[in-house]
Amino acid sequence: MKLYDVDGSDRPLMLTAEHAELIGATEHEPVSMPAATARKSEWVAFAVASGADPAVADATSKAELIEQYGA
């Protein structure tokens, strides 16, 4: 499932270079919601692509990221 910007546009969420590197992806790659079993770094990248502050996302537990950004 591809997720789209919260502003209602039909642009897919994209990774920044820094967070793409964390999960072995490429910058500006569309982001899909990670599985609950995915590494925390994937949830951090997803949260940042969804608009979270990178420092806050890094400091948030995986469980909290899933609660805030999961389905």
DABEL-V578788 format. One record per residue. N is the residue number from 0. RES is the residue in three letters. PSI is psi in radians with two decimals (999 if undefined). BURIAL is I if it has 16 or more other ideal C-beta (glycine too) atoms within 10 Angstrom, else O. Layout:
n->[N | N]
res->[RES | RES]
psi->[PSI | PSI]
burial->[BURIAL | BURIAL]
//
This chain:
n->[0 | 1 | 2 | 3 | 4 | 5 | 6 | 7 | 8 | 9 | 10 | 11 | 12 | 13 | 14 | 15 | 16 | 17 | 18 | 19 | 20 | 21 | 22 | 23 | 24 | 25 | 26 | 27 | 28 | 29 | 30 | 31 | 32 | 33 | 34 | 35 | 36 | 37 | 38 | 39 | 40 | 41 | 42 | 43 | 44 | 45 | 46 | 47 | 48 | 49 | 50 | 51 | 52 | 53 | 54 | 55 | 56 | 57 | 58 | 59 | 60 | 61 | 62 | 63 | 64 | 65 | 66 | 67 | 68 | 69 | 70]
res->[MET | LYS | LEU | TYR | ASP | VAL | ASP | GLY | SER | ASP | ARG | PRO | LEU | MET | LEU | THR | ALA | GLU | HIS | ALA | GLU | LEU | ILE | GLY | ALA | THR | GLU | HIS | GLU | PRO | VAL | SER | MET | PRO | ALA | ALA | THR | ALA | ARG | LYS | SER | GLU | TRP | VAL | ALA | PHE | ALA | VAL | ALA | SER | GLY | ALA | ASP | PRO | ALA | VAL | ALA | ASP | ALA | THR | SER | LYS | ALA | GLU | LEU | ILE | GLU | GLN | TYR | GLY | ALA]
psi->[2.14 | 2.47 | 2.66 | 2.76 | 2.54 | -0.21 | 0.05 | -0.07 | 2.93 | 0.48 | 2.29 | 2.68 | 2.45 | 2.63 | 2.58 | 2.85 | -0.77 | -0.79 | -0.43 | -0.71 | -0.62 | -0.57 | 0.21 | 0.55 | -3.01 | 2.67 | 2.52 | 0.28 | 2.34 | 2.52 | 2.31 | 2.68 | 2.24 | 2.79 | 2.71 | -0.46 | -0.02 | 2.77 | 2.71 | -0.69 | -0.57 | -0.68 | -0.64 | -0.84 | -0.73 | -0.76 | -0.75 | -0.74 | -0.44 | -0.02 | -0.01 | 2.64 | 2.28 | -0.74 | -0.69 | -0.77 | -0.72 | -0.58 | -0.17 | 2.48 | 2.75 | -0.73 | -0.72 | -0.66 | -0.74 | -0.71 | -0.74 | -0.64 | -0.09 | 2.98 | 999]
burial->[O | O | I | O | O | O | O | O | O | O | O | O | I | O | I | O | O | O | I | I | O | I | I | O | I | O | O | O | O | O | I | O | I | I | O | O | O | O | O | I | I | I | I | I | I | I | I | I | I | I | O | I | O | O | O | O | I | I | O | I | O | I | O | O | I | I | O | O | I | O | O]
//
